[in-house]
Amino acid sequence: MMNVDKIQKVAVIGAGLMGHGIAQELAQGGYEVGLNDVTEEALEKAIVRIRDNYAMLEREGLLSQGEGEKAIGLVQTSVDIGIAIDGADLVIEAVVEDLALKLDIFEKLDAWCGSQTILATNSSSYMPSKIAAATERPEKVVGMHYFNPPFLMPLVEIIKSNQTSDQTAQVAYDLMVKIGKSPVMVQKEVPGFIGNRIQAAVWREILWLVEEGIATPRDIDTVVKTGLGRRLSVAGPFELTDLTSLAMKQAIMEELLPSLASGQKVSVILKEKVEGGELGIRSGRGFYEWTPESGEDLRARVAKALIEIGKWDQ
């Protein structure tokens, strides 16, 4: 019977935005990691990113000197997926959100991995049951949804399909606890799981506010950064409601709900920006104008704040 103490090696398929951070944390937790991607260049870039991340954590006092380099020694890279997954007790897929690609990978994993190996997906949109359809072991397929950047965001959503065994989900949950994450168990499949559903509801409302000329993107960012976000970084919405009054919350909801955005289609503003190539920092323009320097400043500001918040838990 599989349990977390039997996990010795974890393979991560995809070394990009999420995959390199997932591999980094597992190695930091003392696990042997097989990291796979399609090119040597992608793998070399991932190791550079991991080394830079460890160096930053050491500078901030979140890791002791030399701890990062020791952890890097546990990460073995390979463009051969068979080599990366050899001997793995858990495989975490972290490739781009392309269902056909994910299904192809899971079909191969199912054929090549040992019968006890747990297969997990980091997908932020596809439900585990859809991906498990490519395997003969749906009871051993589970969602493990990290948030970006993985090494600074403690949350991992563990998503069970109606075929995922309790044992499989518990092993994934226990592993995350063991390496210092803050996992939550999503008991039933639903598109977007928990975090992305909350974010989508917020996005629908803020884009409506902009479309209706009620507020600018900058105004809305100010409201969130200097109001809502400050409280939500230290207490959740249910905690904050208990801190005030459920009766007051009921009265507010009765007044506001009829007027809230409820559209089922993507915002016109968002569609126009995407169609016009205004994709954010990567294109130099999104809701704001960006230079390489200002984009890097934003990334650094976010990372610094997340590191400081992370110190609260020490």
C-alpha positions in Angstrom: 0.0 0.0 0.0 1.4 3.4 -1.1 2.0 6.0 1.6 4.1 9.2 1.7 7.0 7.5 3.4 7.4 5.3 0.3 8.0 8.3 -2.0 11.7 8.4 -2.8 11.8 9.8 -6.3 9.5 12.3 -8.1 9.6 13.0 -11.8 8.5 16.4 -13.2 7.5 16.5 -16.9 7.9 20.1 -18.2 10.7 22.4 -16.9 9.1 25.7 -17.8 7.3 28.4 -15.8 5.8 25.9 -13.2 7.9 22.8 -13.7 11.2 24.2 -12.7 9.7 25.6 -9.4 8.0 22.3 -8.6 11.2 20.4 -9.1 13.1 23.0 -7.0 10.8 22.6 -4.0 10.8 18.8 -4.1 14.7 18.7 -4.2 14.7 21.3 -1.4 12.5 18.8 0.5 15.2 16.1 0.0 13.6 14.1 -2.8 15.5 12.8 -5.9 13.9 14.6 -8.9 13.9 13.6 -12.5 13.2 16.7 -14.6 12.2 16.3 -18.2 11.7 18.7 -21.1 12.0 18.4 -24.9 15.3 20.3 -25.3 18.6 20.5 -23.5 18.3 24.3 -23.7 15.0 24.3 -21.7 16.6 22.0 -19.1 19.7 24.2 -18.8 17.5 27.3 -18.4 15.5 25.5 -15.7 18.7 24.7 -13.7 19.8 28.4 -14.0 16.4 29.5 -12.7 16.5 27.0 -9.9 20.0 28.1 -8.9 19.0 31.8 -9.0 15.9 31.1 -6.9 17.9 29.2 -4.3 20.4 32.1 -4.2 17.6 34.6 -3.6 16.2 32.4 -0.8 19.6 32.2 0.8 20.1 35.9 0.7 16.7 36.4 2.3 17.6 33.9 5.1 14.9 31.4 4.0 17.7 28.8 3.3 21.0 28.3 4.9 24.2 29.0 2.8 25.0 26.0 0.6 21.6 24.4 1.0 20.5 25.4 -2.5 23.5 23.9 -4.2 23.1 20.7 -2.2 19.4 20.5 -3.4 20.4 21.0 -7.0 22.5 17.9 -6.8 19.2 15.9 -6.4 17.8 17.2 -9.7 18.7 15.0 -12.7 17.7 16.4 -16.1 16.9 14.5 -19.3 15.2 15.0 -22.6 14.4 11.3 -22.5 11.1 11.0 -20.6 11.9 7.3 -19.9 15.1 8.2 -18.1 13.4 11.0 -16.1 10.6 8.7 -14.8 12.7 5.7 -14.2 12.1 4.5 -10.6 9.7 7.4 -9.9 7.0 6.9 -7.3 5.2 10.0 -8.3 5.2 11.8 -11.7 3.9 15.4 -11.9 3.0 16.7 -15.4 3.6 20.5 -15.8 3.5 21.1 -19.5 1.5 23.8 -21.3 -2.3 23.7 -21.2 -2.7 21.6 -24.3 -5.1 18.7 -23.7 -3.8 16.6 -26.7 -0.3 16.9 -25.4 -1.2 16.0 -21.9 -3.2 13.0 -23.0 -0.3 11.8 -25.0 2.1 12.2 -22.1 -0.3 10.4 -19.7 -0.7 7.5 -22.1 3.1 7.1 -22.2 3.4 7.4 -18.4 0.8 4.8 -17.9 2.6 2.4 -20.1 6.1 3.1 -18.8 5.7 3.7 -15.1 5.4 1.0 -12.4 1.9 -0.1 -11.3 2.2 1.7 -8.0 3.3 5.0 -9.4 0.9 8.0 -8.9 0.4 10.2 -11.9 -0.4 13.9 -11.2 -1.3 16.8 -13.3 -0.5 20.5 -12.5 -3.2 21.6 -15.0 -5.0 24.8 -14.0 -8.0 24.1 -16.3 -8.4 20.4 -17.2 -10.0 18.2 -14.7 -8.2 15.0 -13.6 -10.9 12.7 -14.9 -10.4 14.1 -18.5 -6.7 13.4 -18.3 -7.1 10.0 -16.5 -9.1 8.8 -19.5 -5.7 8.3 -21.3 -4.7 5.7 -18.6 -5.6 2.3 -17.3 -5.1 3.6 -13.7 -7.7 6.4 -13.1 -7.6 5.6 -9.4 -4.0 6.7 -9.3 -4.5 10.0 -11.2 -4.8 13.2 -9.2 -4.6 16.9 -9.7 -1.8 18.8 -7.9 -2.4 22.5 -8.9 0.4 24.8 -7.8 0.2 28.6 -8.0 2.9 30.8 -9.6 5.6 31.2 -8.6 5.6 27.7 -7.0 8.5 28.3 -4.7 7.0 31.4 -3.2 3.3 30.4 -3.1 2.5 27.8 -0.4 -0.9 26.7 -1.8 -1.3 23.5 -3.7 -4.8 22.3 -4.6 -5.2 18.5 -4.5 -8.0 17.6 -6.9 -9.9 14.2 -6.7 -11.9 12.9 -9.6 -14.7 10.5 -8.9 -12.3 7.7 -9.7 -9.2 9.0 -7.7 -8.7 6.8 -4.7 -8.7 8.3 -1.3 -5.2 6.8 -0.8 -3.8 8.5 -3.9 -5.2 11.9 -2.9 -3.9 11.5 0.7 -0.4 10.6 -0.5 -0.3 13.7 -2.6 -1.6 15.8 0.2 0.8 14.4 2.8 3.8 14.9 0.5 2.9 18.6 0.1 2.7 18.9 3.9 6.0 17.2 4.3 7.8 19.7 2.0 6.2 22.7 3.7 3.4 23.5 1.4 -0.2 24.4 2.4 -2.4 21.9 0.5 -6.2 21.9 0.4 -8.2 18.9 -0.7 -10.8 19.6 -3.5 -13.3 16.9 -2.8 -15.2 17.1 -6.1 -14.1 18.0 -9.6 -15.3 21.4 -10.8 -13.7 23.5 -13.6 -11.2 25.9 -12.1 -11.1 24.1 -8.8 -11.2 26.7 -6.0 -8.6 29.4 -6.5 -9.2 29.9 -10.2 -13.0 30.1 -9.7 -12.5 32.8 -7.2 -10.1 34.7 -9.5 -12.5 34.3 -12.4 -15.4 35.8 -10.4 -13.2 38.7 -9.5 -12.0 39.2 -13.1 -15.6 39.2 -14.4 -16.5 42.0 -12.0 -13.4 44.2 -12.5 -13.6 44.0 -16.3 -17.3 44.9 -16.1 -16.4 47.9 -14.0 -13.9 49.1 -16.6 -16.3 48.4 -19.5 -19.0 50.5 -17.8 -16.6 53.4 -17.2 -17.0 53.1 -13.4 -13.2 52.7 -12.7 -9.9 52.5 -14.5 -7.6 49.5 -14.3 -5.2 51.6 -12.1 -8.1 52.6 -9.8 -9.1 49.0 -9.4 -5.5 47.9 -8.7 -5.2 50.6 -6.1 -8.4 49.4 -4.4 -7.1 45.8 -4.3 -3.5 46.6 -3.3 -4.4 49.1 -0.5 -7.7 47.6 0.7 -8.9 44.1 -0.1 -5.5 42.6 -0.7 -4.0 43.8 2.5 -6.6 42.1 4.6 -6.8 38.9 2.5 -3.0 38.4 2.9 -3.5 37.7 6.6 -7.1 36.4 6.9 -9.5 34.6 4.6 -12.9 35.9 3.6 -14.7 33.6 6.0 -12.4 34.6 8.9 -12.9 38.3 8.1 -16.7 37.8 8.0 -16.7 36.1 11.4 -14.5 39.0 12.6 -17.3 41.4 11.7 -20.9 40.1 11.3 -22.7 37.5 9.2 -25.8 39.6 9.5 -24.0 42.6 8.0 -22.7 40.4 5.2 -26.2 39.1 4.5 -27.5 42.7 4.2 -24.7 43.7 1.9 -25.2 40.7 -0.4 -29.0 41.3 -0.6 -28.3 44.8 -1.8 -25.4 44.0 -4.2 -26.1 40.7 -5.8 -28.7 41.8 -8.2 -26.4 44.4 -9.7 -23.2 42.3 -10.0 -21.8 41.2 -13.3 -23.2 37.9 -14.4 -22.2 37.6 -18.0 -21.2 34.2 -19.5 -18.9 35.5 -22.2 -15.4 36.7 -22.1 -15.1 40.5 -21.7 -15.0 42.5 -24.9 -12.1 44.6 -23.5 -10.0 41.4 -22.8 -10.8 39.9 -26.2 -9.8 43.2 -28.0 -6.5 43.4 -26.2 -5.6 39.8 -27.0 -6.6 40.2 -30.6 -4.6 43.4 -30.8 -1.5 41.7 -29.5 -1.6 43.6 -26.2 -0.6 40.6 -24.1 1.0 42.2 -21.1 4.7 42.6 -20.1 5.9 40.1 -22.8 4.5 42.4 -25.6 5.2 45.7 -23.9 1.6 46.6 -23.5 -1.4 45.1 -21.7 -3.6 47.2 -19.3 -0.4 49.3 -18.8 2.6 50.2 -20.9 5.7 48.2 -20.1 9.4 48.4 -20.7 11.8 45.5 -19.9 12.9 47.5 -16.9 9.5 48.2 -15.5 8.4 44.6 -16.1 11.4 43.4 -14.2 10.7 45.9 -11.4 7.2 44.5 -11.0 8.4 40.9 -10.9 11.0 41.9 -8.2 8.4 43.8 -6.2 6.0 40.8 -6.2 8.8 38.4 -5.3 10.1 40.6 -2.5 6.6 41.0 -1.0 5.9 37.2 -1.2 9.2 36.5 0.5 8.4 38.9 3.4 4.9 37.3 3.8 6.6 33.9 3.8 8.7 34.9 6.7 5.6 35.4 8.8 5.2 31.6 9.0 8.8 31.0 10.2 
